[in-house]
Amino acid sequence: MNSPAMPVLYLSHGAPPLLDDLHWIEELRQWRGRLPTPETILVISAHWESNPITLSSSGSVPLVYDFWGFEDRFYQLEYRAPGSVPLKNSVDRLLAEVRQPVDHDEHRGLDHGAWVPLMVMFPEATIPVMQLSLPTLDPSQLFTLGKALAPLRDEGVLIIGSGFFTHNLRGMRWDAGPDAEPPSWSREFDEWGATALMTGEVDQLLDFTHAAPAAAIAHPRTEHFAPLFVTLGAGGDDRIVSEVEGFWFGLAKRSISIGV
């Protein structure tokens, strides 16, 4: 009897200070408890854009500390998850089927869009993890990429799109604390996105720059929303569940599972 397909996730990953937010950590841990244990994990992070599309190291290399201005302790954190040659081979095969060339960067480690949430959800760091770059920010192309990657779910691969549901760093309310009342643009965009997800309005989501309220303010640049489209493509017609809601320093941290 075959095991059921793995779900697909889109999560708002947070900067390293997420690791000090006990409420958010508990939300992620409870979410992990509702998930099956994957064989391997493939992360598409907002923090790695590269075209042609590129896979990170299939071995074990140092993390990427792609942030600045935080306390020294965050630059000393480690997450020693192995890579995976079988996952590399599967991604190569699936993308070759859709004539998508794949580069390989065997020196590229996991960036904080991957290792920060994984430190909370899979702290044992024993499950192999690799990253796949964003080759474009075009929603339709990323949705098609997700569809091409969908068969990985049957191989025990947990596909994670890692971004942030609203992402305007200039609009963050650092001085008001993590539980600050969100600005209107963040709340309006989040409410619109939640409705579109729960009603399956994929076309509206793909056209979010025109369809969503305050889209240009919620995402002055769209790289943190872009991983959602890979998730939606890989999720197919499976049920969408909103797993994490609310706001962090004013930004919407909405995160979803598809196919649980």
MARKE-928287 format. One record per residue: residue number from 1; z, y, x negated of N, C-alpha, C in turn. Coordinates in nm, 3 decimals, always signed. Layout:
<sites>
SITE     n      n.pz      n.py      n.px     ca.pz     ca.py     ca.px      c.pz      c.py      c.px
SITE   NUM         Z         Y         X         Z         Y         X         Z         Y         X
...
</sites>
This chain:
<sites>
SITE     n      n.pz      n.py      n.px     ca.pz     ca.py     ca.px      c.pz      c.py      c.px
SITE     1    +0.000    -0.120    -0.085    +0.000    +0.000    +0.000    +0.000    +0.125    -0.088
SITE     2    -0.094    +0.216    -0.066    -0.102    +0.338    -0.146    +0.009    +0.435    -0.109
SITE     3    +0.057    +0.507    -0.211    +0.157    +0.611    -0.185    +0.090    +0.728    -0.117
SITE     4    +0.163    +0.802    -0.033    +0.104    +0.920    +0.032    +0.068    +1.026    -0.071
SITE     5    -0.027    +1.110    -0.036    -0.069    +1.217    -0.126    +0.047    +1.313    -0.152
SITE     6    +0.049    +1.368    -0.273    +0.149    +1.469    -0.305    +0.121    +1.596    -0.226
SITE     7    +0.225    +1.671    -0.194    +0.202    +1.803    -0.134    +0.146    +1.900    -0.238
SITE     8    +0.113    +2.017    -0.192    +0.066    +2.127    -0.278    +0.158    +2.246    -0.252
SITE     9    +0.189    +2.322    -0.356    +0.282    +2.433    -0.341    +0.219    +2.565    -0.382
SITE    10    +0.264    +2.671    -0.316    +0.248    +2.806    -0.369    +0.388    +2.864    -0.375
SITE    11    +0.429    +2.908    -0.493    +0.564    +2.963    -0.504    +0.561    +3.099    -0.571
SITE    12    +0.655    +3.182    -0.529    +0.678    +3.310    -0.594    +0.776    +3.283    -0.708
SITE    13    +0.729    +3.303    -0.832    +0.802    +3.247    -0.944    +0.912    +3.337    -1.000
SITE    14    +0.902    +3.466    -0.983    +1.007    +3.552    -1.035    +1.002    +3.569    -1.186
SITE    15    +1.051    +3.681    -1.233    +1.068    +3.705    -1.376    +1.188    +3.623    -1.426
SITE    16    +1.211    +3.616    -1.556    +1.324    +3.538    -1.606    +1.459    +3.568    -1.541
SITE    17    +1.489    +3.693    -1.497    +1.617    +3.714    -1.429    +1.635    +3.635    -1.300
SITE    18    +1.528    +3.573    -1.248    +1.546    +3.480    -1.136    +1.654    +3.378    -1.170
SITE    19    +1.663    +3.340    -1.299    +1.757    +3.238    -1.340    +1.902    +3.283    -1.328
SITE    20    +1.924    +3.411    -1.299    +2.058    +3.463    -1.274    +2.086    +3.482    -1.125
SITE    21    +1.987    +3.457    -1.041    +1.999    +3.479    -0.897    +2.042    +3.348    -0.830
SITE    22    +2.170    +3.334    -0.804    +2.222    +3.206    -0.755    +2.167    +3.170    -0.619
SITE    23    +2.139    +3.271    -0.535    +2.085    +3.243    -0.402    +1.945    +3.184    -0.412
SITE    24    +1.861    +3.248    -0.491    +1.723    +3.200    -0.505    +1.721    +3.063    -0.575
SITE    25    +1.806    +3.045    -0.675    +1.813    +2.916    -0.741    +1.848    +2.806    -0.642
SITE    26    +1.941    +2.832    -0.553    +1.979    +2.731    -0.454    +1.863    +2.703    -0.359
SITE    27    +1.788    +2.807    -0.322    +1.670    +2.785    -0.236    +1.569    +2.692    -0.304
SITE    28    +1.544    +2.716    -0.432    +1.448    +2.633    -0.505    +1.500    +2.490    -0.521
SITE    29    +1.628    +2.476    -0.545    +1.685    +2.341    -0.560    +1.679    +2.264    -0.430
SITE    30    +1.708    +2.328    -0.320    +1.698    +2.261    -0.191    +1.554    +2.223    -0.160
SITE    31    +1.461    +2.310    -0.195    +1.318    +2.279    -0.178    +1.281    +2.156    -0.259
SITE    32    +1.326    +2.153    -0.383    +1.298    +2.036    -0.468    +1.349    +1.907    -0.402
SITE    33    +1.463    +1.915    -0.336    +1.518    +1.797    -0.272    +1.434    +1.745    -0.158
SITE    34    +1.346    +1.827    -0.104    +1.258    +1.785    +0.005    +1.123    +1.733    -0.046
SITE    35    +1.102    +1.738    -0.176    +0.974    +1.699    -0.233    +0.981    +1.558    -0.292
SITE    36    +0.871    +1.483    -0.285    +0.866    +1.358    -0.360    +0.859    +1.388    -0.510
SITE    37    +0.892    +1.291    -0.591    +0.887    +1.310    -0.735    +0.745    +1.286    -0.785
SITE    38    +0.684    +1.385    -0.849    +0.546    +1.369    -0.895    +0.538    +1.288    -1.024
SITE    39    +0.417    +1.235    -1.049    +0.388    +1.173    -1.178    +0.364    +1.280    -1.284
SITE    40    +0.290    +1.383    -1.246    +0.260    +1.495    -1.335    +0.253    +1.622    -1.250
SITE    41    +0.252    +1.737    -1.316    +0.247    +1.866    -1.248    +0.136    +1.950    -1.311
SITE    42    +0.056    +2.013    -1.225    -0.048    +2.105    -1.270    -0.019    +2.241    -1.210
SITE    43    +0.000    +2.342    -1.295    +0.035    +2.477    -1.251    -0.083    +2.571    -1.273
SITE    44    -0.114    +2.648    -1.170    -0.210    +2.758    -1.182    -0.129    +2.886    -1.168
SITE    45    -0.110    +2.955    -1.278    -0.019    +3.069    -1.284    -0.095    +3.201    -1.284
SITE    46    -0.034    +3.300    -1.221    -0.090    +3.436    -1.222    -0.100    +3.494    -1.361
SITE    47    -0.029    +3.434    -1.457    -0.019    +3.494    -1.590    -0.118    +3.437    -1.691
SITE    48    -0.214    +3.359    -1.642    -0.316    +3.309    -1.734    -0.452    +3.318    -1.668
SITE    49    -0.529    +3.414    -1.712    -0.666    +3.431    -1.667    -0.758    +3.400    -1.784
SITE    50    -0.851    +3.308    -1.765    -0.944    +3.273    -1.870    -1.068    +3.211    -1.809
SITE    51    -1.183    +3.262    -1.847    -1.311    +3.210    -1.801    -1.401    +3.191    -1.923
SITE    52    -1.449    +3.067    -1.947    -1.444    +2.948    -1.860    -1.300    +2.901    -1.836
SITE    53    -1.285    +2.829    -1.728    -1.155    +2.776    -1.692    -1.102    +2.690    -1.807
SITE    54    -0.972    +2.701    -1.833    -0.915    +2.639    -1.952    -0.789    +2.562    -1.916
SITE    55    -0.772    +2.447    -1.980    -0.650    +2.367    -1.966    -0.560    +2.392    -2.086
SITE    56    -0.430    +2.396    -2.061    -0.332    +2.413    -2.168    -0.317    +2.283    -2.246
SITE    57    -0.229    +2.284    -2.343    -0.211    +2.170    -2.431    -0.176    +2.043    -2.355
SITE    58    -0.240    +1.933    -2.396    -0.206    +1.803    -2.340    -0.091    +1.739    -2.417
SITE    59    -0.040    +1.810    -2.517    +0.076    +1.764    -2.593    +0.197    +1.849    -2.560
SITE    60    +0.284    +1.866    -2.657    +0.406    +1.947    -2.638    +0.404    +2.060    -2.740
SITE    61    +0.392    +2.181    -2.693    +0.385    +2.299    -2.780    +0.486    +2.402    -2.730
SITE    62    +0.517    +2.506    -2.809    +0.615    +2.606    -2.767    +0.574    +2.680    -2.640
SITE    63    +0.673    +2.730    -2.569    +0.650    +2.810    -2.449    +0.586    +2.943    -2.484
SITE    64    +0.524    +3.004    -2.384    +0.472    +3.139    -2.396    +0.575    +3.233    -2.331
SITE    65    +0.629    +3.326    -2.410    +0.727    +3.424    -2.359    +0.650    +3.552    -2.326
SITE    66    +0.578    +3.547    -2.216    +0.484    +3.654    -2.180    +0.551    +3.757    -2.091
SITE    67    +0.654    +3.820    -2.143    +0.726    +3.925    -2.069    +0.794    +4.011    -2.174
SITE    68    +0.841    +4.127    -2.132    +0.904    +4.217    -2.226    +1.011    +4.298    -2.156
SITE    69    +1.104    +4.350    -2.235    +1.206    +4.438    -2.182    +1.329    +4.369    -2.126
SITE    70    +1.341    +4.237    -2.145    +1.456    +4.164    -2.094    +1.553    +4.131    -2.208
SITE    71    +1.667    +4.076    -2.172    +1.769    +4.042    -2.272    +1.718    +3.933    -2.366
SITE    72    +1.769    +3.934    -2.488    +1.724    +3.839    -2.590    +1.740    +3.694    -2.546
SITE    73    +1.840    +3.666    -2.465    +1.866    +3.526    -2.427    +1.748    +3.464    -2.353
SITE    74    +1.669    +3.544    -2.283    +1.555    +3.489    -2.209    +1.443    +3.443    -2.303
SITE    75    +1.441    +3.497    -2.424    +1.338    +3.459    -2.521    +1.381    +3.337    -2.602
SITE    76    +1.500    +3.286    -2.574    +1.550    +3.169    -2.644    +1.552    +3.045    -2.554
SITE    77    +1.514    +3.063    -2.428    +1.511    +2.950    -2.336    +1.399    +2.854    -2.375
SITE    78    +1.422    +2.725    -2.349    +1.322    +2.625    -2.379    +1.305    +2.531    -2.261
SITE    79    +1.184    +2.479    -2.248    +1.153    +2.378    -2.145    +1.056    +2.282    -2.210
SITE    80    +1.106    +2.167    -2.254    +1.031    +2.077    -2.340    +0.958    +1.967    -2.263
SITE    81    +0.895    +2.002    -2.154    +0.817    +1.903    -2.080    +0.694    +1.862    -2.162
SITE    82    +0.659    +1.734    -2.159    +0.538    +1.691    -2.230    +0.412    +1.731    -2.154
SITE    83    +0.299    +1.727    -2.223    +0.170    +1.739    -2.159    +0.123    +1.602    -2.113
SITE    84    -0.005    +1.592    -2.078    -0.055    +1.465    -2.023    -0.205    +1.451    -2.049
SITE    85    -0.241    +1.356    -2.134    -0.383    +1.328    -2.157    -0.449    +1.272    -2.031
SITE    86    -0.384    +1.181    -1.955    -0.447    +1.135    -1.831    -0.475    +1.248    -1.732
SITE    87    -0.385    +1.346    -1.720    -0.410    +1.459    -1.632    -0.526    +1.542    -1.684
SITE    88    -0.530    +1.564    -1.813    -0.643    +1.635    -1.874    -0.774    +1.566    -1.837
SITE    89    -0.778    +1.433    -1.852    -0.901    +1.359    -1.824    -0.939    +1.368    -1.677
SITE    90    -0.840    +1.363    -1.589    -0.868    +1.371    -1.445    -0.924    +1.507    -1.407
SITE    91    -0.865    +1.614    -1.461    -0.916    +1.749    -1.431    -1.058    +1.765    -1.484
SITE    92    -1.081    +1.718    -1.607    -1.216    +1.724    -1.663    -1.316    +1.653    -1.573
SITE    93    -1.280    +1.535    -1.527    -1.372    +1.455    -1.444    -1.401    +1.524    -1.312
SITE    94    -1.297    +1.572    -1.244    -1.316    +1.634    -1.113    -1.398    +1.762    -1.122
SITE    95    -1.372    +1.842    -1.224    -1.446    +1.967    -1.234    -1.588    +1.945    -1.286
SITE    96    -1.608    +1.838    -1.362    -1.746    +1.804    -1.400    -1.829    +1.767    -1.277
SITE    97    -1.764    +1.707    -1.178    -1.835    +1.669    -1.056    -1.887    +1.790    -0.980
SITE    98    -1.824    +1.905    -0.998    -1.871    +2.028    -0.931    -1.935    +2.123    -1.033
SITE    99    -1.973    +2.068    -1.147    -2.042    +2.143    -1.252    -1.961    +2.264    -1.300
SITE   100    -1.831    +2.243    -1.312    -1.743    +2.348    -1.362    -1.701    +2.314    -1.505
SITE   101    -1.752    +2.385    -1.605    -1.712    +2.354    -1.743    -1.565    +2.386    -1.766
SITE   102    -1.501    +2.306    -1.850    -1.359    +2.323    -1.879    -1.340    +2.335    -2.030
SITE   103    -1.274    +2.439    -2.073    -1.231    +2.451    -2.211    -1.090    +2.395    -2.225
SITE   104    -1.050    +2.370    -2.350    -0.917    +2.316    -2.376    -0.853    +2.397    -2.488
SITE   105    -0.732    +2.442    -2.464    -0.657    +2.518    -2.564    -0.532    +2.438    -2.599
SITE   106    -0.543    +2.358    -2.703    -0.432    +2.270    -2.740    -0.316    +2.344    -2.805
SITE   107    -0.328    +2.475    -2.820    -0.218    +2.557    -2.872    -0.147    +2.634    -2.761
SITE   108    -0.200    +2.626    -2.642    -0.145    +2.704    -2.529    -0.030    +2.628    -2.464
SITE   109    +0.087    +2.692    -2.462    +0.202    +2.636    -2.393    +0.214    +2.689    -2.251
SITE   110    +0.325    +2.659    -2.186    +0.350    +2.704    -2.049    +0.398    +2.848    -2.050
SITE   111    +0.344    +2.930    -1.960    +0.393    +3.067    -1.948    +0.505    +3.072    -1.845
SITE   112    +0.566    +3.191    -1.828    +0.686    +3.197    -1.745    +0.657    +3.175    -1.596
SITE   113    +0.530    +3.188    -1.556    +0.495    +3.153    -1.419    +0.512    +3.005    -1.392
SITE   114    +0.512    +2.926    -1.498    +0.536    +2.781    -1.486    +0.681    +2.746    -1.520
SITE   115    +0.727    +2.786    -1.639    +0.854    +2.730    -1.683    +0.977    +2.790    -1.615
SITE   116    +0.970    +2.914    -1.568    +1.088    +2.968    -1.499    +1.121    +2.888    -1.372
SITE   117    +1.027    +2.870    -1.277    +1.064    +2.790    -1.159    +1.086    +2.642    -1.191
SITE   118    +1.013    +2.588    -1.289    +1.031    +2.446    -1.321    +1.168    +2.420    -1.383
SITE   119    +1.223    +2.516    -1.454    +1.358    +2.499    -1.508    +1.460    +2.478    -1.398
SITE   120    +1.433    +2.535    -1.281    +1.524    +2.520    -1.167    +1.492    +2.394    -1.088
SITE   121    +1.363    +2.371    -1.061    +1.325    +2.263    -0.970    +1.317    +2.128    -1.039
SITE   122    +1.280    +2.127    -1.167    +1.269    +2.002    -1.243    +1.336    +2.021    -1.379
SITE   123    +1.467    +2.046    -1.379    +1.536    +2.084    -1.504    +1.537    +1.976    -1.610
SITE   124    +1.515    +1.851    -1.569    +1.518    +1.743    -1.668    +1.402    +1.752    -1.766
SITE   125    +1.294    +1.820    -1.730    +1.178    +1.842    -1.818    +1.117    +1.712    -1.868
SITE   126    +1.123    +1.607    -1.789    +1.065    +1.479    -1.828    +0.928    +1.455    -1.764
SITE   127    +0.894    +1.530    -1.660    +0.765    +1.514    -1.593    +0.660    +1.593    -1.670
SITE   128    +0.549    +1.531    -1.710    +0.445    +1.605    -1.783    +0.391    +1.722    -1.701
SITE   129    +0.370    +1.835    -1.769    +0.321    +1.957    -1.705    +0.204    +2.013    -1.787
SITE   130    +0.100    +2.055    -1.717    -0.009    +2.130    -1.780    -0.042    +2.249    -1.693
SITE   131    -0.109    +2.346    -1.752    -0.155    +2.463    -1.678    -0.307    +2.470    -1.680
SITE   132    -0.360    +2.525    -1.573    -0.503    +2.552    -1.560    -0.519    +2.702    -1.538
SITE   133    -0.607    +2.764    -1.611    -0.622    +2.909    -1.601    -0.692    +2.949    -1.472
SITE   134    -0.673    +3.075    -1.437    -0.750    +3.137    -1.329    -0.882    +3.185    -1.390
SITE   135    -0.995    +3.127    -1.350    -1.122    +3.172    -1.407    -1.178    +3.297    -1.340
SITE   136    -1.120    +3.334    -1.228    -1.166    +3.448    -1.149    -1.052    +3.488    -1.056
SITE   137    -1.062    +3.605    -0.996    -0.969    +3.645    -0.890    -1.035    +3.641    -0.754
SITE   138    -1.158    +3.593    -0.748    -1.231    +3.586    -0.622    -1.170    +3.479    -0.531
SITE   139    -1.119    +3.516    -0.413    -1.051    +3.419    -0.327    -1.137    +3.298    -0.290
SITE   140    -1.262    +3.319    -0.254    -1.346    +3.208    -0.211    -1.372    +3.110    -0.325
SITE   141    -1.394    +3.161    -0.445    -1.417    +3.074    -0.559    -1.291    +2.994    -0.594
SITE   142    -1.176    +3.057    -0.582    -1.051    +2.986    -0.609    -1.022    +2.882    -0.502
SITE   143    -1.055    +2.912    -0.378    -1.040    +2.814    -0.270    -1.128    +2.692    -0.299
SITE   144    -1.251    +2.714    -0.344    -1.341    +2.604    -0.379    -1.286    +2.525    -0.497
SITE   145    -1.227    +2.593    -0.594    -1.162    +2.525    -0.706    -1.051    +2.434    -0.656
SITE   146    -0.970    +2.484    -0.565    -0.863    +2.402    -0.509    -0.914    +2.277    -0.440
SITE   147    -1.024    +2.291    -0.366    -1.084    +2.175    -0.300    -1.128    +2.072    -0.403
SITE   148    -1.183    +2.118    -0.515    -1.227    +2.025    -0.619    -1.109    +1.951    -0.682
SITE   149    -0.994    +2.017    -0.689    -0.875    +1.957    -0.750    -0.797    +1.869    -0.654
SITE   150    -0.827    +1.876    -0.525    -0.747    +1.806    -0.423    -0.729    +1.658    -0.450
SITE   151    -0.828    +1.583    -0.501    -0.806    +1.440    -0.525    -0.693    +1.409    -0.623
SITE   152    -0.651    +1.507    -0.702    -0.536    +1.486    -0.791    -0.411    +1.447    -0.713
SITE   153    -0.403    +1.494    -0.590    -0.285    +1.465    -0.508    -0.266    +1.314    -0.490
SITE   154    -0.376    +1.242    -0.483    -0.369    +1.097    -0.467    -0.334    +1.026    -0.597
SITE   155    -0.333    +1.101    -0.707    -0.296    +1.046    -0.838    -0.151    +1.083    -0.874
SITE   156    -0.076    +1.134    -0.776    +0.063    +1.169    -0.801    +0.084    +1.302    -0.868
SITE   157    -0.020    +1.389    -0.863    -0.010    +1.520    -0.928    +0.039    +1.625    -0.827
SITE   158    +0.143    +1.696    -0.864    +0.192    +1.808    -0.784    +0.120    +1.934    -0.832
SITE   159    +0.033    +1.989    -0.748    -0.040    +2.111    -0.780    +0.043    +2.230    -0.732
SITE   160    +0.070    +2.323    -0.823    +0.152    +2.440    -0.791    +0.074    +2.566    -0.824
SITE   161    +0.049    +2.649    -0.723    +0.002    +2.784    -0.746    +0.123    +2.874    -0.760
SITE   162    +0.132    +2.946    -0.871    +0.251    +3.025    -0.901    +0.216    +3.172    -0.912
SITE   163    +0.266    +3.252    -0.819    +0.239    +3.395    -0.820    +0.356    +3.473    -0.764
SITE   164    +0.326    +3.566    -0.673    +0.431    +3.638    -0.600    +0.365    +3.695    -0.475
SITE   165    +0.430    +3.676    -0.359    +0.364    +3.705    -0.233    +0.334    +3.853    -0.215
SITE   166    +0.420    +3.940    -0.265    +0.383    +4.080    -0.288    +0.421    +4.113    -0.431
SITE   167    +0.341    +4.198    -0.495    +0.363    +4.218    -0.638    +0.317    +4.358    -0.679
SITE   168    +0.410    +4.452    -0.666    +0.388    +4.588    -0.711    +0.510    +4.627    -0.793
SITE   169    +0.498    +4.615    -0.926    +0.614    +4.636    -1.011    +0.666    +4.780    -1.004
SITE   170    +0.577    +4.875    -0.979    +0.621    +5.014    -0.966    +0.701    +5.035    -0.837
SITE   171    +0.679    +4.945    -0.740    +0.749    +4.959    -0.613    +0.875    +4.877    -0.602
SITE   172    +0.911    +4.805    -0.709    +1.033    +4.724    -0.705    +1.157    +4.814    -0.701
SITE   173    +1.260    +4.765    -0.635    +1.382    +4.842    -0.620    +1.492    +4.785    -0.711
SITE   174    +1.467    +4.800    -0.842    +1.559    +4.744    -0.941    +1.701    +4.801    -0.925
SITE   175    +1.710    +4.929    -0.897    +1.842    +4.993    -0.892    +1.922    +4.952    -0.769
SITE   176    +1.853    +4.899    -0.667    +1.921    +4.865    -0.542    +1.966    +4.719    -0.536
SITE   177    +1.931    +4.640    -0.637    +1.977    +4.501    -0.642    +1.878    +4.405    -0.579
SITE   178    +1.897    +4.274    -0.604    +1.801    +4.174    -0.557    +1.791    +4.164    -0.406
SITE   179    +1.894    +4.203    -0.335    +1.894    +4.194    -0.189    +1.860    +4.328    -0.122
SITE   180    +1.797    +4.416    -0.196    +1.763    +4.548    -0.142    +1.672    +4.537    -0.021
SITE   181    +1.686    +4.630    +0.070    +1.594    +4.639    +0.183    +1.453    +4.661    +0.130
SITE   182    +1.356    +4.579    +0.170    +1.222    +4.593    +0.113    +1.152    +4.717    +0.165
SITE   183    +1.060    +4.772    +0.087    +0.979    +4.883    +0.137    +0.889    +4.835    +0.249
SITE   184    +0.844    +4.928    +0.331    +0.766    +4.890    +0.450    +0.638    +4.815    +0.413
SITE   185    +0.573    +4.854    +0.303    +0.448    +4.788    +0.267    +0.469    +4.640    +0.234
SITE   186    +0.582    +4.610    +0.172    +0.610    +4.471    +0.136    +0.641    +4.388    +0.260
SITE   187    +0.722    +4.444    +0.349    +0.756    +4.371    +0.472    +0.632    +4.351    +0.560
SITE   188    +0.551    +4.454    +0.574    +0.433    +4.442    +0.660    +0.334    +4.339    +0.607
SITE   189    +0.311    +4.341    +0.477    +0.220    +4.243    +0.418    +0.275    +4.102    +0.434
SITE   190    +0.404    +4.085    +0.410    +0.467    +3.954    +0.423    +0.459    +3.902    +0.566
SITE   191    +0.486    +3.985    +0.663    +0.479    +3.942    +0.803    +0.336    +3.903    +0.840
SITE   192    +0.240    +3.981    +0.795    +0.099    +3.947    +0.821    +0.064    +3.813    +0.757
SITE   193    +0.103    +3.796    +0.630    +0.071    +3.672    +0.560    +0.136    +3.552    +0.621
SITE   194    +0.260    +3.566    +0.665    +0.330    +3.454    +0.728    +0.258    +3.410    +0.854
SITE   195    +0.217    +3.505    +0.936    +0.145    +3.472    +1.059    +0.012    +3.404    +1.028
SITE   196    -0.062    +3.458    +0.930    -0.191    +3.399    +0.895    -0.175    +3.257    +0.843
SITE   197    -0.072    +3.232    +0.765    -0.049    +3.097    +0.713    -0.011    +3.001    +0.825
SITE   198    +0.082    +3.042    +0.909    +0.131    +2.950    +1.011    +0.029    +2.923    +1.119
SITE   199    -0.068    +3.011    +1.138    -0.172    +2.990    +1.239    -0.302    +2.941    +1.178
SITE   200    -0.301    +2.916    +1.047    -0.417    +2.859    +0.982    -0.537    +2.952    +0.972
SITE   201    -0.512    +3.082    +0.965    -0.622    +3.178    +0.958    -0.667    +3.197    +0.812
SITE   202    -0.728    +3.091    +0.759    -0.767    +3.092    +0.618    -0.870    +3.201    +0.589
SITE   203    -0.963    +3.223    +0.680    -1.065    +3.326    +0.658    -1.001    +3.464    +0.644
SITE   204    -0.897    +3.490    +0.723    -0.827    +3.617    +0.712    -0.757    +3.630    +0.577
SITE   205    -0.696    +3.520    +0.533    -0.628    +3.522    +0.404    -0.727    +3.545    +0.290
SITE   206    -0.842    +3.479    +0.297    -0.943    +3.497    +0.194    -0.994    +3.641    +0.190
SITE   207    -0.988    +3.709    +0.304    -1.034    +3.848    +0.314    -0.915    +3.944    +0.317
SITE   208    -0.807    +3.907    +0.251    -0.682    +3.982    +0.266    -0.695    +4.127    +0.221
SITE   209    -0.781    +4.157    +0.125    -0.791    +4.296    +0.079    -0.839    +4.389    +0.189
SITE   210    -0.910    +4.332    +0.288    -0.955    +4.412    +0.403    -0.869    +4.387    +0.528
SITE   211    -0.819    +4.264    +0.542    -0.753    +4.225    +0.666    -0.604    +4.255    +0.670
SITE   212    -0.539    +4.258    +0.555    -0.393    +4.270    +0.552    -0.350    +4.416    +0.550
SITE   213    -0.238    +4.448    +0.615    -0.184    +4.583    +0.605    -0.129    +4.608    +0.465
SITE   214    -0.152    +4.726    +0.414    -0.096    +4.769    +0.285    -0.134    +4.678    +0.170
SITE   215    -0.251    +4.612    +0.179    -0.290    +4.516    +0.076    -0.299    +4.580    -0.062
SITE   216    -0.354    +4.700    -0.069    -0.373    +4.765    -0.199    -0.240    +4.809    -0.261
SITE   217    -0.138    +4.826    -0.178    -0.006    +4.861    -0.230    +0.071    +4.734    -0.264
SITE   218    +0.063    +4.633    -0.179    +0.132    +4.508    -0.204    +0.078    +4.437    -0.327
SITE   219    -0.052    +4.456    -0.353    -0.116    +4.393    -0.470    -0.213    +4.492    -0.534
SITE   220    -0.161    +4.586    -0.615    -0.250    +4.680    -0.683    -0.355    +4.606    -0.767
SITE   221    -0.315    +4.492    -0.823    -0.407    +4.397    -0.882    -0.372    +4.262    -0.821
SITE   222    -0.470    +4.176    -0.798    -0.448    +4.063    -0.705    -0.414    +3.931    -0.773
SITE   223    -0.384    +3.934    -0.903    -0.365    +3.806    -0.974    -0.244    +3.727    -0.924
SITE   224    -0.143    +3.793    -0.865    -0.027    +3.718    -0.818    -0.046    +3.657    -0.679
SITE   225    -0.146    +3.704    -0.607    -0.181    +3.640    -0.479    -0.287    +3.532    -0.500
SITE   226    -0.365    +3.545    -0.607    -0.478    +3.456    -0.632    -0.443    +3.308    -0.635
SITE   227    -0.330    +3.265    -0.695    -0.302    +3.121    -0.697    -0.286    +3.061    -0.558
SITE   228    -0.254    +3.143    -0.458    -0.243    +3.092    -0.322    -0.373    +3.028    -0.277
SITE   229    -0.486    +3.081    -0.319    -0.614    +3.030    -0.271    -0.647    +2.893    -0.330
SITE   230    -0.603    +2.868    -0.453    -0.616    +2.733    -0.508    -0.530    +2.637    -0.426
SITE   231    -0.409    +2.679    -0.394    -0.320    +2.596    -0.312    -0.381    +2.567    -0.177
SITE   232    -0.435    +2.667    -0.111    -0.494    +2.646    +0.021    -0.614    +2.552    +0.013
SITE   233    -0.697    +2.567    -0.090    -0.810    +2.477    -0.104    -0.768    +2.334    -0.127
SITE   234    -0.668    +2.314    -0.211    -0.621    +2.178    -0.240    -0.546    +2.118    -0.122
SITE   235    -0.487    +2.203    -0.037    -0.410    +2.154    +0.076    -0.493    +2.106    +0.192
SITE   236    -0.619    +2.150    +0.200    -0.706    +2.107    +0.308    -0.651    +2.146    +0.444
SITE   237    -0.656    +2.052    +0.537    -0.610    +2.078    +0.673    -0.465    +2.035    +0.695
SITE   238    -0.394    +2.001    +0.590    -0.255    +1.958    +0.605    -0.166    +2.073    +0.652
SITE   239    -0.053    +2.035    +0.707    +0.039    +2.132    +0.767    +0.103    +2.220    +0.661
SITE   240    +0.112    +2.350    +0.691    +0.176    +2.447    +0.603    +0.319    +2.470    +0.649
SITE   241    +0.411    +2.466    +0.554    +0.553    +2.489    +0.582    +0.601    +2.603    +0.493
SITE   242    +0.664    +2.703    +0.552    +0.723    +2.812    +0.475    +0.859    +2.766    +0.423
SITE   243    +0.872    +2.758    +0.292    +0.991    +2.699    +0.230    +1.092    +2.803    +0.185
SITE   244    +1.046    +2.914    +0.133    +1.134    +3.022    +0.085    +1.084    +3.151    +0.147
SITE   245    +1.176    +3.228    +0.202    +1.141    +3.357    +0.262    +1.234    +3.464    +0.207
SITE   246    +1.215    +3.586    +0.252    +1.301    +3.694    +0.208    +1.240    +3.773    +0.095
SITE   247    +1.323    +3.856    +0.031    +1.273    +3.954    -0.066    +1.364    +3.956    -0.188
SITE   248    +1.305    +3.997    -0.300    +1.376    +4.004    -0.428    +1.344    +4.138    -0.491
SITE   249    +1.443    +4.227    -0.494    +1.421    +4.364    -0.541    +1.304    +4.431    -0.467
SITE   250    +1.287    +4.392    -0.341    +1.184    +4.453    -0.257    +1.054    +4.376    -0.248
SITE   251    +1.033    +4.278    -0.334    +0.910    +4.199    -0.331    +0.929    +4.075    -0.245
SITE   252    +0.826    +4.038    -0.169    +0.833    +3.920    -0.083    +0.822    +3.794    -0.168
SITE   253    +0.919    +3.707    -0.156    +0.920    +3.584    -0.236    +0.876    +3.462    -0.154
SITE   254    +0.800    +3.484    -0.047    +0.755    +3.375    +0.039    +0.686    +3.267    -0.044
SITE   255    +0.723    +3.143    -0.016    +0.669    +3.028    -0.087    +0.646    +2.916    +0.014
SITE   256    +0.541    +2.837    -0.008    +0.502    +2.737    +0.093    +0.475    +2.601    +0.030
SITE   257    +0.486    +2.500    +0.116    +0.437    +2.365    +0.087    +0.325    +2.334    +0.184
SITE   258    +0.228    +2.257    +0.139    +0.124    +2.205    +0.226    +0.121    +2.053    +0.210
SITE   259    +0.133    +1.985    +0.323    +0.124    +1.840    +0.317    +0.254    +1.768    +0.296
SITE   260    +0.367    +1.830    +0.323    +0.496    +1.763    +0.310    +0.519    +1.671    +0.430
</sites>
